[in-house]
């Protein structure tokens, strides 16, 4: 799922550096209407408008509704559609992680005790349908998250009154007060929260018109506040973004280049690549197939960007389900997998890992807890009394999920299990394994950061108090009281200094000693463009990856 966010910026083929994530796209037409060229508000991209940016996207788009979407594909498309009170700079490099006002006039005023945040909505902001954006729309958006059982509700439970509202679904969230006349928004927290400004910048916090149904509105798009609005969406086929006629650029939300962006959803990676090579599309969001990567590098190197997002790929093991309720069995899986072999499944565009956090984080300290030892793994399984047990191994039909799952199933067979590989469509994979009724035992998972803070990994993915019946992100259902308490304690640290960073690093090791996951690689990714695209305008954002809105035609 979004899965999720990143740390670095684009690099040439000769230089694979640290930090960012993947992106995407699709269809039709594309003349070269070019207006005056100026230095953009982000300071790196030029403003050169053109009629249509054709993107071949993949099937990972779950929703195009800000309360429901929780994938890289959804957020990458929507961060220029639904603005939150805060946002991030539209620039390359680590500076892209800088928080800036988006719909707010400024960053929040925070009380000395860290419990009260005060912001003011910019005056005169309108939705794409022409109605005024109100301060109370923010309060409604957070309520709607709870009414919708959004996968993002866990971000807001520290707001005073949110826990009660989550149970009753009635009234208001008492910790959010607003004044539509002045635009003032006040948020009161139960405890200090070190990542709360980042949470205010998530798409889950984007204001929406009051009265918007709490049901998924992907195919009946909610009016937007950003430079684009969703014109249409046919799930698993295509969606189209067009300019929001009521958007006015600011220093932090700059002018954009494509008048229209057409996202054609294609399942097959090779077919998507070929559309760009043939000139039928301008950009390929898909990873380039391993067996075609060398040829693309040789023939089309000038059209290719390789980058490293903050990501971790891992196998989840459901601690509520046998045999993974036993620590020894989870440790056995970690000993049994050959992480270097898994790197090769990604064409070498990956590095092996045993960590939860990716190496782009300052809190990262490399683990070496589980050296490859198949014999030891087999013995652990026998000693646990579960040899011969049948396991279902879950994955999606994407090549980058299916092949590692097939590898995992083979390894599990070798250490004493009998496996059944369960491959389902990528468009429903995350919601399926995130539903407790599925009782998925073991399978593929990945994570790309939502925002640059360790809480986005440990709190969202491994805090037992945040396990949910549906839209669950803690696929291992890992629930350890001591670790939950440590996360809660670190959550109140408002500064990430060396001392706090060391505590996060120690927590990473402590969780992996409990073998909550079997992490295996941190991946690099590709952005591939047609010959019509001017890659001099390319911006790869640390959180949202390739910024579709800033690209130029030659």
Residue pairs with C-beta under 8 A, 6 or more apart in sequence:
1 62
1 70
1 71
1 72
1 430
1 434
1 446
1 447
1 473
2 69
2 70
2 71
2 72
2 73
2 74
2 75
2 448
2 450
3 70
3 71
3 72
3 311
3 430
3 446
3 447
3 448
4 21
4 70
4 71
4 72
4 75
4 311
4 446
4 447
4 448
4 449
4 450
5 21
5 72
5 309
5 310
5 448
5 449
5 450
5 451
5 452
5 456
5 542
5 543
5 544
6 19
6 20
6 21
6 309
6 310
6 311
6 360
6 448
6 449
6 541
6 542
6 543
6 544
6 545
7 18
7 19
7 20
7 94
7 97
7 308
7 309
7 310
7 358
7 360
7 361
7 449
7 452
7 542
8 17
8 18
8 19
8 20
8 94
8 307
8 308
8 309
8 310
8 360
8 540
8 542
9 17
9 19
9 20
9 92
9 93
9 94
9 96
9 307
9 540
9 542
10 20
10 92
10 305
10 306
10 307
10 527
10 538
10 540
11 17
11 305
11 306
11 307
11 308
12 305
12 306
13 297
13 301
13 304
13 306
16 306
16 308
16 349
16 524
17 307
17 308
18 308
18 359
18 360
19 94
19 307
19 308
19 309
19 310
19 360
19 542
20 307
20 308
20 309
20 310
20 540
20 541
20 542
20 545
21 72
21 307
21 309
21 310
21 311
21 448
21 525
21 543
21 544
21 545
22 72
22 285
22 287
22 309
22 448
22 525
22 527
22 545
22 546
23 72
23 73
23 76
23 285
23 527
23 544
23 545
23 546
23 548
24 55
24 56
24 57
24 58
24 73
24 76
24 77
24 263
24 283
24 284
24 285
24 286
24 546
25 53
25 54
25 55
25 56
25 57
25 261
25 262
25 263
25 264
25 281
25 282
25 283
25 284
25 285
25 548
26 54
26 55
26 56
26 57
26 238
26 262
26 263
26 264
26 265
26 266
26 281
27 54
27 55
27 238
27 240
27 262
27 263
27 264
27 281
28 52
28 54
28 262
28 264
29 51
29 52
29 54
29 262
30 50
30 51
30 52
30 53
30 54
30 282
30 532
30 553
31 50
31 51
31 52
32 50
32 532
32 553
32 554
33 49
33 50
33 51
33 259
34 48
34 49
34 50
34 553
35 47
35 48
35 49
36 47
37 46
37 47
37 48
38 46
38 47
39 46
40 46
40 47
40 90
40 254
40 255
40 550
41 90
41 249
41 250
41 251
41 252
41 253
41 254
41 255
42 89
42 90
42 91
42 254
42 539
42 550
43 91
44 91
44 92
44 539
45 90
45 254
45 257
45 537
45 539
45 547
45 550
45 551
45 552
46 536
46 537
46 552
47 255
47 257
48 257
48 534
48 537
48 552
48 553
49 256
49 257
49 258
49 259
50 257
50 258
50 259
50 552
50 553
51 258
51 259
51 260
52 258
52 259
52 260
52 261
52 262
53 257
53 258
53 260
53 261
53 262
53 282
53 283
53 548
53 551
54 262
54 264
54 280
54 281
54 282
54 283
55 261
55 262
55 263
55 264
55 281
55 282
55 283
55 285
55 548
56 264
56 266
56 272
56 275
56 276
56 281
56 283
56 284
56 285
56 286
57 73
57 77
57 263
57 264
57 265
57 266
57 285
58 73
58 265
58 266
58 267
58 269
58 272
58 285
58 286
58 398
58 426
59 236
59 265
59 266
59 267
59 398
59 425
59 426
59 427
60 71
60 72
60 73
60 398
60 426
60 427
61 69
61 71
61 73
61 74
61 77
61 235
61 239
61 263
61 265
61 427
62 68
62 69
62 70
62 71
62 73
62 74
62 427
62 430
62 431
63 69
63 74
63 216
63 218
64 74
64 77
64 78
64 218
64 221
64 230
64 233
64 239
65 216
65 217
65 218
65 222
66 78
66 82
66 141
66 203
66 204
66 206
66 208
66 222
67 141
67 144
67 145
67 148
67 150
67 152
67 204
67 208
67 214
68 148
68 150
68 151
68 216
68 218
69 75
69 78
69 203
70 151
70 152
70 430
70 471
70 473
71 430
72 448
72 545
73 285
75 203
75 450
75 544
76 544
76 545
76 546
76 548
77 239
77 241
77 263
77 548
78 203
79 87
79 203
79 226
79 544
80 226
80 227
80 228
80 241
80 256
80 547
80 548
80 549
81 224
81 226
81 228
81 229
81 230
81 241
81 244
82 203
82 206
82 208
82 222
82 224
82 225
82 226
83 102
83 103
83 206
83 225
83 226
83 253
84 102
84 103
84 200
84 201
84 202
84 203
84 205
84 206
84 207
85 101
85 102
85 103
85 104
85 108
85 119
85 121
85 138
85 185
85 200
85 201
85 205
85 207
86 99
86 100
86 101
86 102
86 104
86 107
86 108
86 197
86 200
86 201
87 99
87 100
87 101
87 102
87 201
87 252
87 253
88 96
88 97
88 98
88 99
88 100
88 201
88 541
88 542
88 543
88 544
89 95
89 96
89 98
89 100
89 252
90 96
90 252
90 253
90 254
90 539
90 541
90 547
90 549
90 550
91 539
91 541
92 539
92 540
92 541
93 542
94 542
96 541
96 542
96 543
97 452
97 542
97 543
99 107
99 197
99 198
99 201
100 107
100 252
101 107
101 122
101 252
102 201
102 252
102 253
103 121
103 122
103 125
103 133
103 207
103 225
104 119
104 120
104 121
104 122
104 185
105 119
105 120
105 121
105 122
105 183
106 119
106 120
107 197
108 117
108 118
108 119
108 187
108 197
108 200
109 117
109 118
109 119
110 116
110 117
111 117
113 192
114 189
114 192
114 193
114 492
114 494
115 188
115 189
115 190
115 191
115 192
116 186
116 187
116 188
116 189
117 186
117 187
117 188
117 189
117 196
117 197
117 200
118 184
118 185
118 186
118 187
119 184
119 185
119 187
119 200
120 182
120 183
120 184
120 185
121 133
121 134
121 135
121 138
121 183
121 184
121 185
122 183
122 250
123 183
125 132
125 133
125 225
126 132
126 133
126 246
127 133
127 209
127 223
127 224
127 225
127 246
128 223
128 224
128 225
128 229
128 244
128 245
128 246
128 247
129 223
130 246
131 209
131 223
133 207
133 225
134 178
134 180
134 207
134 210
135 178
135 179
135 180
135 182
135 183
135 184
135 185
136 178
136 180
136 210
137 207
137 208
137 209
137 210
138 176
138 178
138 185
138 205
138 207
139 172
139 173
139 176
139 177
139 178
139 185
140 207
140 208
140 209
140 210
140 212
141 204
141 205
141 206
141 207
141 208
142 156
142 159
142 162
142 173
142 176
142 205
143 165
143 172
143 173
144 150
144 208
144 212
144 214
145 152
145 153
145 156
145 204
146 153
146 156
146 162
146 165
146 166
146 169
146 173
147 169
147 214
148 214
148 215
148 216
149 468
149 470
149 471
150 204
150 471
151 434
151 468
151 471
151 473
152 202
152 204
153 166
154 459
154 460
154 466
154 468
155 199
155 202
155 204
155 205
156 162
156 199
156 204
156 205
157 163
157 166
158 189
158 190
158 191
158 193
158 196
159 173
159 175
159 176
159 187
159 188
159 189
159 190
160 173
160 174
160 175
160 188
160 189
160 190
161 172
161 173
161 174
161 175
161 176
162 173
162 175
164 174
165 171
165 172
165 173
175 187
175 188
175 189
175 190
176 185
176 186
176 187
176 188
177 185
177 186
178 184
178 185
178 186
189 196
191 491
191 492
192 492
192 494
193 199
193 491
193 492
193 494
194 453
194 455
194 490
194 491
194 492
194 493
194 494
194 495
194 496
195 451
195 453
195 455
195 456
195 491
198 450
198 451
198 452
198 453
198 456
199 205
199 451
201 451
202 450
202 451
206 225
207 225
208 222
208 223
209 222
209 223
212 222
218 233
218 235
219 233
219 234
219 235
221 229
221 230
221 231
221 232
221 233
223 229
224 230
224 244
225 244
225 247
226 244
226 247
226 253
227 243
227 244
227 247
227 249
227 253
227 255
227 256
227 549
228 241
228 242
228 243
228 244
228 247
228 256
228 261
228 549
229 241
229 242
229 243
229 244
230 239
230 240
230 241
231 240
231 241
231 242
231 260
232 238
232 239
232 240
233 239
233 240
235 427
236 265
236 427
237 264
237 265
238 262
238 263
238 264
238 265
239 263
239 265
240 260
240 261
240 262
240 263
241 260
241 261
241 263
242 259
242 260
242 261
243 256
243 259
243 260
249 255
254 550
256 549
256 550
257 537
257 549
257 550
257 551
257 552
258 548
258 549
258 551
261 548
261 549
264 275
264 281
266 272
266 275
266 286
267 397
267 426
269 286
269 287
269 288
269 289
269 398
269 399
270 289
270 292
272 281
272 284
272 285
272 286
273 284
273 286
273 288
273 289
273 292
273 296
273 528
275 281
275 284
276 282
276 283
276 284
276 528
276 529
276 530
277 300
279 530
279 531
279 532
281 530
282 529
282 530
282 532
282 533
283 527
283 528
283 529
283 530
283 533
283 546
283 548
283 551
284 526
284 527
284 528
284 529
287 400
287 525
287 526
288 296
288 304
288 526
288 528
289 399
290 345
290 346
290 347
290 399
293 347
293 349
293 526
296 304
296 528
297 304
300 528
302 535
303 528
303 529
303 530
303 531
303 533
303 535
304 526
304 527
304 528
304 529
305 526
305 527
305 528
305 529
305 535
305 538
305 540
305 546
306 349
306 524
306 525
306 526
306 527
307 524
307 525
307 527
307 540
307 545
308 360
308 522
308 523
308 524
308 525
309 448
309 449
309 523
309 525
309 545
310 358
310 360
310 361
310 448
310 449
310 452
310 542
311 358
311 446
311 447
311 448
311 449
311 522
311 523
312 353
312 355
312 356
312 357
312 358
312 446
312 447
312 457
312 519
312 521
312 522
313 350
313 404
313 444
313 445
313 446
313 519
313 520
313 521
313 522
313 523
314 356
314 445
314 446
314 447
314 517
314 518
314 519
314 520
315 333
315 337
315 404
315 408
315 442
315 443
315 444
315 445
315 517
315 518
315 520
316 433
316 440
316 442
316 443
316 444
316 445
316 475
316 476
316 517
317 324
317 329
317 330
317 333
317 441
317 442
317 476
317 515
317 516
317 517
317 518
318 324
318 439
318 440
318 441
318 442
318 475
318 476
318 477
319 325
319 330
319 476
319 477
319 478
319 479
319 516
320 439
320 477
321 439
321 441
322 386
322 389
323 329
323 381
323 384
323 386
323 389
323 391
324 330
324 441
324 442
324 476
326 384
326 386
327 514
327 515
328 380
328 381
328 383
328 384
329 380
329 381
329 384
329 386
330 514
330 515
330 516
330 518
331 370
331 380
331 515
332 376
332 377
332 378
332 380
332 381
332 384
332 415
333 377
333 411
333 412
333 442
333 515
333 518
334 354
334 369
334 370
334 512
334 515
334 518
335 370
335 371
335 372
335 373
335 374
335 376
335 377
335 380
336 372
336 373
336 374
336 377
336 378
336 411
336 412
336 414
336 415
337 372
337 407
337 408
337 411
337 518
337 520
338 372
338 411
339 352
339 353
339 354
339 372
339 520
339 521
340 352
341 407
342 350
342 352
342 404
342 407
342 520
342 521
343 350
343 351
343 352
343 521
345 403
345 404
345 407
346 400
346 521
346 523
349 523
349 524
349 525
349 526
350 521
350 522
350 523
350 524
351 359
351 521
351 522
352 520
352 521
353 359
353 519
353 520
353 521
353 522
354 366
354 367
354 368
354 369
354 370
354 512
354 519
355 364
355 365
355 366
355 367
355 508
355 512
355 519
356 457
356 458
356 461
356 462
356 508
356 511
356 512
356 517
356 519
357 363
357 364
357 454
357 457
357 504
357 505
357 508
358 364
358 522
359 366
359 522
361 454
362 496
362 501
363 454
363 496
363 501
363 502
363 504
363 505
363 508
364 505
364 508
365 505
365 508
365 509
367 508
367 509
367 512
369 509
369 512
369 513
374 411
374 414
374 415
377 415
378 414
378 415
378 416
381 387
381 415
381 416
381 417
382 416
386 416
386 417
387 416
387 417
388 416
388 417
388 418
389 417
389 418
390 417
390 418
390 419
390 420
391 412
391 417
391 418
391 419
391 420
391 441
391 442
392 419
392 420
392 421
392 422
392 440
392 441
392 442
393 405
393 408
393 409
393 412
393 419
393 420
393 421
393 422
393 441
393 442
393 443
394 405
394 422
394 424
394 429
394 432
394 433
394 440
394 441
394 442
394 443
394 444
395 401
395 402
395 404
395 405
395 406
395 421
395 422
395 423
395 424
395 429
395 443
395 444
396 402
396 423
396 424
396 425
396 426
396 429
396 444
397 423
397 424
397 425
397 426
398 426
401 426
401 429
401 444
402 423
404 444
404 520
405 421
405 423
405 443
405 444
406 421
408 442
408 443
408 444
409 419
409 420
409 421
410 419
412 419
412 442
413 419
422 440
422 443
424 432
431 470
431 471
432 438
432 440
433 440
433 443
433 445
433 475
434 468
434 470
434 471
434 472
434 473
434 475
435 469
435 470
435 471
435 472
436 468
436 469
436 470
436 472
436 477
437 469
440 475
443 475
445 475
445 517
447 457
447 461
449 456
449 457
449 543
450 456
450 460
450 543
451 543
452 542
452 543
453 496
454 490
454 496
454 504
455 487
455 490
455 491
458 487
458 490
458 504
458 507
458 508
458 511
459 466
459 487
459 491
460 466
460 473
460 474
461 473
461 474
462 474
462 476
462 478
462 483
462 487
462 511
462 516
463 474
463 483
463 484
463 487
464 474
464 477
464 478
464 479
464 480
464 481
464 483
464 484
465 479
465 484
465 488
466 473
466 474
467 474
467 477
467 479
476 516
476 517
478 511
478 514
478 516
480 511
480 514
480 516
483 507
483 510
483 511
483 514
486 503
486 507
486 510
487 507
490 500
490 503
490 504
490 507
493 500
511 517
512 519
525 545
527 538
527 540
527 545
527 546
529 535
531 554
532 553
532 554
533 551
533 552
533 553
533 554
534 551
534 552
534 553
534 554
536 552
537 550
537 551
537 552
538 546
538 551
539 546
539 547
539 550
539 551
540 546
540 547
541 547
